[in-house]
Amino acid sequence: MKRLAILTCMLALAGCAAAPLAPPGTVVPAERLAQAVQPGVTTKATLLAQLGATSSFRFDSGYEIWRYLTPGPAGPVGEFVVVIDPQGVVSKARSAPAPYQTPPKK
């Protein structure tokens, strides 16, 4: 019985290790984001094809939030957040400065 429990735990952990982790936020130039994302028009499939996968969160309602980062000379300087409705169409998008800043290198 104890061996079965240990084996089950090992298999569960192995499954977790094999699952790919979502990137913390794919870095995409702001110009490319502006061209690729049009609320009411752009679909989830189009976002994946043009910009790639990124960090995301799915709500029980079926809505999803996707977060892209915009690059700067010393790392990410902004974020671009996309709201996808349950039908798979972008309903809103916004850009803002990154919530954190990397200190300049000395």
N, C-alpha and C positions, 0 to 999 in steps of 0.2 A: 504494500500500500504506500509506504514511504517512498519507494523507488518510483512509483507511478506519479506521485506528486512532484518529485524532483524533475522527472522527465518532462512533465507538463510545463513546469516553470521554465526549463531550459528551452523547450520549443517555442514558448511564448516570447521569451527574450530574443531568441534567434530571429523570429518574425519581425520584431521591432527593429533589430539591427539591419535587416534587409530592406526595410521601408525607406524610400528616399525622403530626406528632409527638405522642406520648402526653403528656398533661399530667403535670406532676411529682407530682401528687396532688390530686385534686378535693377541695375543702373542703366538708364536709357537717356540719351540727350533730350532736352526739353522740346526742341524743334520737332523731333521725331514723334514724341508723345502728342504734341498739338496736332500734327498731321494725321495720326492714326486713330485718335479718339474723338468721336462725335456722338454726344448723347442722343439717344433715340434711333441711331443708325448702326453704330458699331456693335458687333456681336462678340460674345466670349470667344468663339472660334477664331474670329479675326484678330483679336488681341493676342491669343496664343500664337497664331501664325506670324504676326508682324513684330511682336515685342517679346514673346517668350513667356514662360511661367515666372511667377514672382510670389512673394508672400501673400497669403490670402486668408480670409476668414469667412465662413459660411454660417448664416443665421438660420434658425429653425423655420423662418418664414420663406426661405428659399433665396433671399437676397445674399449677395456676396460682396465683400470689400477686397479689392486688389490694390497693393501698394508698390509703386515703382519709385526709384530714387533717381534724381538728376545729378549729373557729375559736376564737379568743380576741380580746380587745380590741385587741391589737397584732400580730395575725397568727396563723398556725397554732400551736397549743399542744399538740396531741396527734395521734396517728396511730391508725388502725383498720385492721388487716391481716386480710384474708379469704383463706382457703385454699379453692380450688375443685378438686374431684376430677375425674378424667378423664371422668366422666359429666355434668359440668356442674352439680353440686350443691355447695353450701357444706359443707365438712367441719369447718372450724374458723374461729374468729374471735377476735381479741384486740385490746385497746386498750392504749395506753401513751403516756407523754409523748413529745412530738416529740424526735427525736434532736438537735435544735439549737434554740436559742432566739434570737429576734431581740432585740438589745439595745434597751432602752427609749429612746424619742425624748426628746431634751432640749430 
